[in-house]
Every structure is written in C-alpha cells, then in structure tokens.
C-alpha cells in the first residue's frame, strides 16, 4: 500500500506568538494601509495557519497589528 507524505506533517499546529507577529508584519508590509482592516489582516493569518486555534488570539492579533503600524 502506497501512501503520500503529508507536507505539513512536521508543522507545529500551535505556532508561537512570534510566528503570528512575523506573519502579520509580512502581510502588512505588502498591503495598502489605507484600505486594509484588522479583520482582513486576521483573515489572512487564519488562512496562513489553518490548523491553529486563532479565535482566542483575536485580541493578541489586534494588538500586534497596532504595534506593527505604530512602528511604520
């Protein structure tokens, strides 16, 4: 019986806060900041980390967005 290796098998299902923060920074760095919203930024992170439980991280993601934008 032949099986196909799962390319995501080695990924951590619970990324660290730094992983989320860096993903947000990368996402925001290529967006038009006059049109991007916190909701669209959170949705982009959810798409990047589909297996992670992000519902409980909404406040963290919002604070991270504020911090990244204040550094710009």
PDB file of N, CA, C and O in Angstrom:
ATOM      1  N   UNK A   1       0.832  -1.173   0.000  1.00  0.00           N
ATOM      2  CA  UNK A   1       0.000   0.000   0.000  1.00  0.00           C
ATOM      3  C   UNK A   1       0.882   1.243   0.000  1.00  0.00           C
ATOM      4  O   UNK A   1       1.725   1.419   0.879  1.00  0.00           O
ATOM      5  N   UNK A   2       0.683   2.083  -0.974  1.00  0.00           N
ATOM      6  CA  UNK A   2       1.490   3.283  -1.131  1.00  0.00           C
ATOM      7  C   UNK A   2       0.795   4.476  -0.480  1.00  0.00           C
ATOM      8  O   UNK A   2      -0.414   4.655  -0.626  1.00  0.00           O
ATOM      9  N   UNK A   3       1.568   5.290   0.239  1.00  0.00           N
ATOM     10  CA  UNK A   3       0.995   6.480   0.870  1.00  0.00           C
ATOM     11  C   UNK A   3       1.741   7.714   0.388  1.00  0.00           C
ATOM     12  O   UNK A   3       2.888   7.638  -0.051  1.00  0.00           O
ATOM     13  N   UNK A   4       1.080   8.821   0.477  1.00  0.00           N
ATOM     14  CA  UNK A   4       1.682  10.100   0.116  1.00  0.00           C
ATOM     15  C   UNK A   4       2.044  10.834   1.392  1.00  0.00           C
ATOM     16  O   UNK A   4       1.239  10.918   2.320  1.00  0.00           O
ATOM     17  N   UNK A   5       3.253  11.363   1.436  1.00  0.00           N
ATOM     18  CA  UNK A   5       3.700  12.094   2.619  1.00  0.00           C
ATOM     19  C   UNK A   5       2.935  13.403   2.726  1.00  0.00           C
ATOM     20  O   UNK A   5       2.708  14.087   1.729  1.00  0.00           O
ATOM     21  N   UNK A   6       2.546  13.738   3.936  1.00  0.00           N
ATOM     22  CA  UNK A   6       1.861  14.997   4.194  1.00  0.00           C
ATOM     23  C   UNK A   6       2.925  16.081   4.349  1.00  0.00           C
ATOM     24  O   UNK A   6       3.729  16.020   5.279  1.00  0.00           O
ATOM     25  N   UNK A   7       2.945  17.081   3.448  1.00  0.00           N
ATOM     26  CA  UNK A   7       3.982  18.114   3.541  1.00  0.00           C
ATOM     27  C   UNK A   7       3.860  18.983   4.786  1.00  0.00           C
ATOM     28  O   UNK A   7       4.807  19.687   5.136  1.00  0.00           O
ATOM     29  N   UNK A   8       2.716  18.948   5.458  1.00  0.00           N
ATOM     30  CA  UNK A   8       2.508  19.757   6.661  1.00  0.00           C
ATOM     31  C   UNK A   8       2.664  18.943   7.943  1.00  0.00           C
ATOM     32  O   UNK A   8       2.421  19.460   9.033  1.00  0.00           O
ATOM     33  N   UNK A   9       3.058  17.699   7.828  1.00  0.00           N
ATOM     34  CA  UNK A   9       3.128  16.822   8.995  1.00  0.00           C
ATOM     35  C   UNK A   9       4.088  17.346  10.059  1.00  0.00           C
ATOM     36  O   UNK A   9       3.850  17.151  11.251  1.00  0.00           O
ATOM     37  N   UNK A  10       5.159  18.004   9.650  1.00  0.00           N
ATOM     38  CA  UNK A  10       6.135  18.490  10.609  1.00  0.00           C
ATOM     39  C   UNK A  10       5.832  19.862  11.168  1.00  0.00           C
ATOM     40  O   UNK A  10       6.541  20.332  12.058  1.00  0.00           O
ATOM     41  N   UNK A  11       4.792  20.520  10.668  1.00  0.00           N
ATOM     42  CA  UNK A  11       4.471  21.866  11.145  1.00  0.00           C
ATOM     43  C   UNK A  11       3.830  21.822  12.524  1.00  0.00           C
ATOM     44  O   UNK A  11       3.045  20.927  12.837  1.00  0.00           O
ATOM     45  N   UNK A  12       4.173  22.781  13.315  1.00  0.00           N
ATOM     46  CA  UNK A  12       3.603  22.900  14.648  1.00  0.00           C
ATOM     47  C   UNK A  12       2.157  23.388  14.522  1.00  0.00           C
ATOM     48  O   UNK A  12       1.925  24.458  13.959  1.00  0.00           O
ATOM     49  N   UNK A  13       1.183  22.630  15.031  1.00  0.00           N
ATOM     50  CA  UNK A  13      -0.200  23.074  14.918  1.00  0.00           C
ATOM     51  C   UNK A  13      -0.501  24.298  15.780  1.00  0.00           C
ATOM     52  O   UNK A  13      -1.522  24.955  15.572  1.00  0.00           O
ATOM     53  N   UNK A  14       0.358  24.616  16.735  1.00  0.00           N
ATOM     54  CA  UNK A  14       0.196  25.800  17.583  1.00  0.00           C
ATOM     55  C   UNK A  14       1.422  26.690  17.400  1.00  0.00           C
ATOM     56  O   UNK A  14       2.376  26.613  18.174  1.00  0.00           O
ATOM     57  N   UNK A  15       1.386  27.536  16.368  1.00  0.00           N
ATOM     58  CA  UNK A  15       2.527  28.438  16.147  1.00  0.00           C
ATOM     59  C   UNK A  15       2.720  29.377  17.332  1.00  0.00           C
ATOM     60  O   UNK A  15       1.786  29.648  18.088  1.00  0.00           O
ATOM     61  N   UNK A  16       3.932  29.862  17.479  1.00  0.00           N
ATOM     62  CA  UNK A  16       4.237  30.781  18.578  1.00  0.00           C
ATOM     63  C   UNK A  16       3.707  32.176  18.265  1.00  0.00           C
ATOM     64  O   UNK A  16       3.362  32.487  17.125  1.00  0.00           O
ATOM     65  N   UNK A  17       3.653  33.005  19.298  1.00  0.00           N
ATOM     66  CA  UNK A  17       3.248  34.397  19.114  1.00  0.00           C
ATOM     67  C   UNK A  17       4.168  35.090  18.108  1.00  0.00           C
ATOM     68  O   UNK A  17       3.718  35.917  17.315  1.00  0.00           O
ATOM     69  N   UNK A  18       5.459  34.746  18.145  1.00  0.00           N
ATOM     70  CA  UNK A  18       6.402  35.331  17.192  1.00  0.00           C
ATOM     71  C   UNK A  18       6.051  34.942  15.761  1.00  0.00           C
ATOM     72  O   UNK A  18       6.177  35.758  14.849  1.00  0.00           O
ATOM     73  N   UNK A  19       5.610  33.700  15.557  1.00  0.00           N
ATOM     74  CA  UNK A  19       5.192  33.271  14.218  1.00  0.00           C
ATOM     75  C   UNK A  19       4.032  34.114  13.722  1.00  0.00           C
ATOM     76  O   UNK A  19       4.029  34.568  12.577  1.00  0.00           O
ATOM     77  N   UNK A  20       3.042  34.324  14.587  1.00  0.00           N
ATOM     78  CA  UNK A  20       1.894  35.147  14.221  1.00  0.00           C
ATOM     79  C   UNK A  20       2.312  36.586  13.939  1.00  0.00           C
ATOM     80  O   UNK A  20       1.898  37.179  12.943  1.00  0.00           O
ATOM     81  N   UNK A  21       3.136  37.141  14.826  1.00  0.00           N
ATOM     82  CA  UNK A  21       3.573  38.529  14.696  1.00  0.00           C
ATOM     83  C   UNK A  21       4.336  38.734  13.388  1.00  0.00           C
ATOM     84  O   UNK A  21       4.080  39.695  12.663  1.00  0.00           O
ATOM     85  N   UNK A  22       5.268  37.837  13.088  1.00  0.00           N
ATOM     86  CA  UNK A  22       6.055  37.954  11.862  1.00  0.00           C
ATOM     87  C   UNK A  22       5.186  37.781  10.621  1.00  0.00           C
ATOM     88  O   UNK A  22       5.395  38.465   9.618  1.00  0.00           O
ATOM     89  N   UNK A  23       4.216  36.877  10.680  1.00  0.00           N
ATOM     90  CA  UNK A  23       3.292  36.702   9.550  1.00  0.00           C
ATOM     91  C   UNK A  23       2.471  37.970   9.334  1.00  0.00           C
ATOM     92  O   UNK A  23       2.246  38.383   8.196  1.00  0.00           O
ATOM     93  N   UNK A  24       2.024  38.583  10.426  1.00  0.00           N
ATOM     94  CA  UNK A  24       1.291  39.843  10.317  1.00  0.00           C
ATOM     95  C   UNK A  24       2.165  40.941   9.719  1.00  0.00           C
ATOM     96  O   UNK A  24       1.725  41.690   8.846  1.00  0.00           O
ATOM     97  N   UNK A  25       3.386  41.029  10.188  1.00  0.00           N
ATOM     98  CA  UNK A  25       4.310  42.052   9.673  1.00  0.00           C
ATOM     99  C   UNK A  25       4.536  41.845   8.173  1.00  0.00           C
ATOM    100  O   UNK A  25       4.512  42.806   7.403  1.00  0.00           O
ATOM    101  N   UNK A  26       4.753  40.600   7.761  1.00  0.00           N
ATOM    102  CA  UNK A  26       4.958  40.303   6.337  1.00  0.00           C
ATOM    103  C   UNK A  26       3.719  40.675   5.528  1.00  0.00           C
ATOM    104  O   UNK A  26       3.826  41.289   4.466  1.00  0.00           O
ATOM    105  N   UNK A  27       2.553  40.305   6.030  1.00  0.00           N
ATOM    106  CA  UNK A  27       1.304  40.603   5.335  1.00  0.00           C
ATOM    107  C   UNK A  27       1.105  42.110   5.189  1.00  0.00           C
ATOM    108  O   UNK A  27       0.819  42.602   4.098  1.00  0.00           O
ATOM    109  N   UNK A  28       1.258  42.835   6.292  1.00  0.00           N
ATOM    110  CA  UNK A  28       1.016  44.276   6.273  1.00  0.00           C
ATOM    111  C   UNK A  28       2.036  45.033   5.426  1.00  0.00           C
ATOM    112  O   UNK A  28       1.740  46.106   4.901  1.00  0.00           O
ATOM    113  N   UNK A  29       3.233  44.474   5.295  1.00  0.00           N
ATOM    114  CA  UNK A  29       4.280  45.168   4.535  1.00  0.00           C
ATOM    115  C   UNK A  29       3.964  45.254   3.042  1.00  0.00           C
ATOM    116  O   UNK A  29       4.556  46.064   2.328  1.00  0.00           O
ATOM    117  N   UNK A  30       3.040  44.427   2.570  1.00  0.00           N
ATOM    118  CA  UNK A  30       2.714  44.442   1.138  1.00  0.00           C
ATOM    119  C   UNK A  30       1.284  44.907   0.869  1.00  0.00           C
ATOM    120  O   UNK A  30       0.792  44.792  -0.253  1.00  0.00           O
ATOM    121  N   UNK A  31       0.624  45.430   1.893  1.00  0.00           N
ATOM    122  CA  UNK A  31      -0.757  45.883   1.750  1.00  0.00           C
ATOM    123  C   UNK A  31      -0.840  47.400   1.646  1.00  0.00           C
ATOM    124  O   UNK A  31       0.042  48.118   2.116  1.00  0.00           O
ATOM    125  N   UNK A  32      -1.907  47.870   1.026  1.00  0.00           N
ATOM    126  CA  UNK A  32      -2.220  49.293   1.020  1.00  0.00           C
ATOM    127  C   UNK A  32      -2.827  49.603   2.389  1.00  0.00           C
ATOM    128  O   UNK A  32      -3.963  49.219   2.669  1.00  0.00           O
ATOM    129  N   UNK A  33      -2.090  50.277   3.217  1.00  0.00           N
ATOM    130  CA  UNK A  33      -2.524  50.510   4.596  1.00  0.00           C
ATOM    131  C   UNK A  33      -3.721  51.453   4.697  1.00  0.00           C
ATOM    132  O   UNK A  33      -4.297  51.611   5.774  1.00  0.00           O
ATOM    133  N   UNK A  34      -4.090  52.069   3.600  1.00  0.00           N
ATOM    134  CA  UNK A  34      -5.285  52.916   3.604  1.00  0.00           C
ATOM    135  C   UNK A  34      -6.552  52.076   3.411  1.00  0.00           C
ATOM    136  O   UNK A  34      -7.657  52.558   3.659  1.00  0.00           O
ATOM    137  N   UNK A  35      -6.401  50.847   2.979  1.00  0.00           N
ATOM    138  CA  UNK A  35      -7.580  50.023   2.719  1.00  0.00           C
ATOM    139  C   UNK A  35      -7.638  48.745   3.558  1.00  0.00           C
ATOM    140  O   UNK A  35      -8.709  48.157   3.707  1.00  0.00           O
ATOM    141  N   UNK A  36      -6.515  48.315   4.100  1.00  0.00           N
ATOM    142  CA  UNK A  36      -6.508  47.073   4.891  1.00  0.00           C
ATOM    143  C   UNK A  36      -7.205  47.323   6.232  1.00  0.00           C
ATOM    144  O   UNK A  36      -7.106  48.409   6.804  1.00  0.00           O
ATOM    145  N   UNK A  37      -7.905  46.307   6.719  1.00  0.00           N
ATOM    146  CA  UNK A  37      -8.559  46.398   8.028  1.00  0.00           C
ATOM    147  C   UNK A  37      -7.991  45.322   8.943  1.00  0.00           C
ATOM    148  O   UNK A  37      -7.328  44.386   8.495  1.00  0.00           O
ATOM    149  N   UNK A  38      -8.261  45.474  10.218  1.00  0.00           N
ATOM    150  CA  UNK A  38      -7.823  44.432  11.149  1.00  0.00           C
ATOM    151  C   UNK A  38      -8.468  43.101  10.802  1.00  0.00           C
ATOM    152  O   UNK A  38      -7.838  42.049  10.906  1.00  0.00           O
ATOM    153  N   UNK A  39      -9.713  43.152  10.396  1.00  0.00           N
ATOM    154  CA  UNK A  39     -10.418  41.917  10.048  1.00  0.00           C
ATOM    155  C   UNK A  39      -9.759  41.223   8.859  1.00  0.00           C
ATOM    156  O   UNK A  39      -9.559  40.009   8.892  1.00  0.00           O
ATOM    157  N   UNK A  40      -9.417  41.974   7.806  1.00  0.00           N
ATOM    158  CA  UNK A  40      -8.785  41.332   6.650  1.00  0.00           C
ATOM    159  C   UNK A  40      -7.397  40.814   7.002  1.00  0.00           C
ATOM    160  O   UNK A  40      -6.967  39.786   6.478  1.00  0.00           O
ATOM    161  N   UNK A  41      -6.694  41.516   7.885  1.00  0.00           N
ATOM    162  CA  UNK A  41      -5.379  41.044   8.327  1.00  0.00           C
ATOM    163  C   UNK A  41      -5.523  39.753   9.129  1.00  0.00           C
ATOM    164  O   UNK A  41      -4.760  38.808   8.928  1.00  0.00           O
ATOM    165  N   UNK A  42      -6.501  39.711  10.039  1.00  0.00           N
ATOM    166  CA  UNK A  42      -6.729  38.477  10.815  1.00  0.00           C
ATOM    167  C   UNK A  42      -7.114  37.327   9.896  1.00  0.00           C
ATOM    168  O   UNK A  42      -6.650  36.202  10.079  1.00  0.00           O
ATOM    169  N   UNK A  43      -7.964  37.604   8.905  1.00  0.00           N
ATOM    170  CA  UNK A  43      -8.375  36.556   7.971  1.00  0.00           C
ATOM    171  C   UNK A  43      -7.188  36.015   7.182  1.00  0.00           C
ATOM    172  O   UNK A  43      -7.128  34.819   6.896  1.00  0.00           O
ATOM    173  N   UNK A  44      -6.242  36.888   6.827  1.00  0.00           N
ATOM    174  CA  UNK A  44      -5.042  36.440   6.120  1.00  0.00           C
ATOM    175  C   UNK A  44      -4.202  35.518   6.999  1.00  0.00           C
ATOM    176  O   UNK A  44      -3.636  34.538   6.513  1.00  0.00           O
ATOM    177  N   UNK A  45      -4.122  35.830   8.285  1.00  0.00           N
ATOM    178  CA  UNK A  45      -3.354  34.988   9.202  1.00  0.00           C
ATOM    179  C   UNK A  45      -4.060  33.648   9.414  1.00  0.00           C
ATOM    180  O   UNK A  45      -3.409  32.606   9.490  1.00  0.00           O
ATOM    181  N   UNK A  46      -5.376  33.676   9.508  1.00  0.00           N
ATOM    182  CA  UNK A  46      -6.139  32.434   9.638  1.00  0.00           C
ATOM    183  C   UNK A  46      -5.902  31.552   8.418  1.00  0.00           C
ATOM    184  O   UNK A  46      -5.770  30.336   8.554  1.00  0.00           O
ATOM    185  N   UNK A  47      -5.845  32.143   7.232  1.00  0.00           N
ATOM    186  CA  UNK A  47      -5.592  31.378   6.015  1.00  0.00           C
ATOM    187  C   UNK A  47      -4.180  30.795   6.014  1.00  0.00           C
ATOM    188  O   UNK A  47      -3.958  29.702   5.493  1.00  0.00           O
ATOM    189  N   UNK A  48      -3.226  31.524   6.594  1.00  0.00           N
ATOM    190  CA  UNK A  48      -1.842  31.055   6.638  1.00  0.00           C
ATOM    191  C   UNK A  48      -1.649  29.934   7.656  1.00  0.00           C
ATOM    192  O   UNK A  48      -0.812  29.053   7.457  1.00  0.00           O
ATOM    193  N   UNK A  49      -2.412  29.962   8.737  1.00  0.00           N
ATOM    194  CA  UNK A  49      -2.310  28.965   9.800  1.00  0.00           C
ATOM    195  C   UNK A  49      -3.665  28.285   9.993  1.00  0.00           C
ATOM    196  O   UNK A  49      -4.291  28.464  11.038  1.00  0.00           O
ATOM    197  N   UNK A  50      -4.131  27.513   9.016  1.00  0.00           N
ATOM    198  CA  UNK A  50      -5.497  26.972   9.082  1.00  0.00           C
ATOM    199  C   UNK A  50      -5.739  25.985  10.222  1.00  0.00           C
ATOM    200  O   UNK A  50      -6.881  25.812  10.646  1.00  0.00           O
ATOM    201  N   UNK A  51      -4.705  25.345  10.721  1.00  0.00           N
ATOM    202  CA  UNK A  51      -4.880  24.352  11.789  1.00  0.00           C
ATOM    203  C   UNK A  51      -4.776  24.953  13.182  1.00  0.00           C
ATOM    204  O   UNK A  51      -5.087  24.288  14.170  1.00  0.00           O
ATOM    205  N   UNK A  52      -4.347  26.187  13.267  1.00  0.00           N
ATOM    206  CA  UNK A  52      -4.175  26.835  14.570  1.00  0.00           C
ATOM    207  C   UNK A  52      -5.514  27.366  15.080  1.00  0.00           C
ATOM    208  O   UNK A  52      -6.376  27.759  14.293  1.00  0.00           O
ATOM    209  N   UNK A  53      -5.675  27.373  16.382  1.00  0.00           N
ATOM    210  CA  UNK A  53      -6.883  27.919  17.018  1.00  0.00           C
ATOM    211  C   UNK A  53      -6.668  29.411  17.208  1.00  0.00           C
ATOM    212  O   UNK A  53      -6.005  29.839  18.153  1.00  0.00           O
ATOM    213  N   UNK A  54      -7.235  30.199  16.301  1.00  0.00           N
ATOM    214  CA  UNK A  54      -6.982  31.637  16.313  1.00  0.00           C
ATOM    215  C   UNK A  54      -8.096  32.448  16.946  1.00  0.00           C
ATOM    216  O   UNK A  54      -7.912  33.633  17.223  1.00  0.00           O
ATOM    217  N   UNK A  55      -9.231  31.845  17.176  1.00  0.00           N
ATOM    218  CA  UNK A  55     -10.353  32.596  17.748  1.00  0.00           C
ATOM    219  C   UNK A  55      -9.958  33.232  19.082  1.00  0.00           C
ATOM    220  O   UNK A  55     -10.356  34.359  19.379  1.00  0.00           O
ATOM    221  N   UNK A  56      -9.188  32.519  19.870  1.00  0.00           N
ATOM    222  CA  UNK A  56      -8.785  33.042  21.175  1.00  0.00           C
ATOM    223  C   UNK A  56      -7.662  34.072  21.058  1.00  0.00           C
ATOM    224  O   UNK A  56      -7.303  34.710  22.048  1.00  0.00           O
ATOM    225  N   UNK A  57      -7.109  34.238  19.866  1.00  0.00           N
ATOM    226  CA  UNK A  57      -5.993  35.163  19.673  1.00  0.00           C
ATOM    227  C   UNK A  57      -6.402  36.491  19.065  1.00  0.00           C
ATOM    228  O   UNK A  57      -5.539  37.291  18.702  1.00  0.00           O
ATOM    229  N   UNK A  58      -7.694  36.745  18.946  1.00  0.00           N
ATOM    230  CA  UNK A  58      -8.162  37.969  18.295  1.00  0.00           C
ATOM    231  C   UNK A  58      -7.557  39.210  18.939  1.00  0.00           C
ATOM    232  O   UNK A  58      -7.062  40.088  18.233  1.00  0.00           O
ATOM    233  N   UNK A  59      -7.587  39.297  20.252  1.00  0.00           N
ATOM    234  CA  UNK A  59      -7.029  40.472  20.936  1.00  0.00           C
ATOM    235  C   UNK A  59      -5.526  40.593  20.696  1.00  0.00           C
ATOM    236  O   UNK A  59      -5.016  41.686  20.450  1.00  0.00           O
ATOM    237  N   UNK A  60      -4.816  39.456  20.769  1.00  0.00           N
ATOM    238  CA  UNK A  60      -3.372  39.472  20.516  1.00  0.00           C
ATOM    239  C   UNK A  60      -3.086  39.959  19.099  1.00  0.00           C
ATOM    240  O   UNK A  60      -2.201  40.790  18.894  1.00  0.00           O
ATOM    241  N   UNK A  61      -3.832  39.447  18.121  1.00  0.00           N
ATOM    242  CA  UNK A  61      -3.616  39.854  16.733  1.00  0.00           C
ATOM    243  C   UNK A  61      -3.911  41.342  16.552  1.00  0.00           C
ATOM    244  O   UNK A  61      -3.167  42.043  15.866  1.00  0.00           O
ATOM    245  N   UNK A  62      -4.987  41.824  17.159  1.00  0.00           N
ATOM    246  CA  UNK A  62      -5.308  43.253  17.066  1.00  0.00           C
ATOM    247  C   UNK A  62      -4.208  44.118  17.679  1.00  0.00           C
ATOM    248  O   UNK A  62      -3.822  45.133  17.099  1.00  0.00           O
ATOM    249  N   UNK A  63      -3.704  43.724  18.841  1.00  0.00           N
ATOM    250  CA  UNK A  63      -2.625  44.477  19.490  1.00  0.00           C
ATOM    251  C   UNK A  63      -1.353  44.434  18.653  1.00  0.00           C
ATOM    252  O   UNK A  63      -0.625  45.422  18.561  1.00  0.00           O
ATOM    253  N   UNK A  64      -1.095  43.282  18.045  1.00  0.00           N
ATOM    254  CA  UNK A  64       0.094  43.146  17.191  1.00  0.00           C
ATOM    255  C   UNK A  64      -0.011  44.045  15.972  1.00  0.00           C
ATOM    256  O   UNK A  64       0.968  44.674  15.571  1.00  0.00           O
ATOM    257  N   UNK A  65      -1.198  44.105  15.384  1.00  0.00           N
ATOM    258  CA  UNK A  65      -1.416  44.986  14.234  1.00  0.00           C
ATOM    259  C   UNK A  65      -1.144  46.428  14.639  1.00  0.00           C
ATOM    260  O   UNK A  65      -0.444  47.149  13.928  1.00  0.00           O
ATOM    261  N   UNK A  66      -1.690  46.856  15.773  1.00  0.00           N
ATOM    262  CA  UNK A  66      -1.462  48.221  16.260  1.00  0.00           C
ATOM    263  C   UNK A  66       0.026  48.493  16.461  1.00  0.00           C
ATOM    264  O   UNK A  66       0.523  49.556  16.089  1.00  0.00           O
ATOM    265  N   UNK A  67       0.725  47.542  17.043  1.00  0.00           N
ATOM    266  CA  UNK A  67       2.155  47.719  17.300  1.00  0.00           C
ATOM    267  C   UNK A  67       2.939  47.826  15.999  1.00  0.00           C
ATOM    268  O   UNK A  67       3.806  48.688  15.861  1.00  0.00           O
ATOM    269  N   UNK A  68       2.632  46.946  15.041  1.00  0.00           N
ATOM    270  CA  UNK A  68       3.339  46.977  13.759  1.00  0.00           C
ATOM    271  C   UNK A  68       3.096  48.300  13.043  1.00  0.00           C
ATOM    272  O   UNK A  68       4.024  48.896  12.497  1.00  0.00           O
ATOM    273  N   UNK A  69       1.843  48.757  13.047  1.00  0.00           N
ATOM    274  CA  UNK A  69       1.522  50.008  12.356  1.00  0.00           C
ATOM    275  C   UNK A  69       2.139  51.217  13.058  1.00  0.00           C
ATOM    276  O   UNK A  69       2.483  52.201  12.404  1.00  0.00           O
ATOM    277  N   UNK A  70       2.280  51.153  14.358  1.00  0.00           N
ATOM    278  CA  UNK A  70       2.890  52.276  15.076  1.00  0.00           C
ATOM    279  C   UNK A  70       4.398  52.354  14.809  1.00  0.00           C
ATOM    280  O   UNK A  70       5.005  53.414  14.970  1.00  0.00           O
ATOM    281  N   UNK A  71       4.997  51.237  14.402  1.00  0.00           N
ATOM    282  CA  UNK A  71       6.425  51.210  14.088  1.00  0.00           C
ATOM    283  C   UNK A  71       6.693  51.728  12.678  1.00  0.00           C
ATOM    284  O   UNK A  71       7.829  52.065  12.347  1.00  0.00           O
ATOM    285  N   UNK A  72       5.668  51.792  11.859  1.00  0.00           N
ATOM    286  CA  UNK A  72       5.849  52.196  10.453  1.00  0.00           C
ATOM    287  C   UNK A  72       6.134  53.664  10.319  1.00  0.00           C
ATOM    288  O   UNK A  72       6.310  54.159   9.205  1.00  0.00           O
TER     289      UNK A  72
END
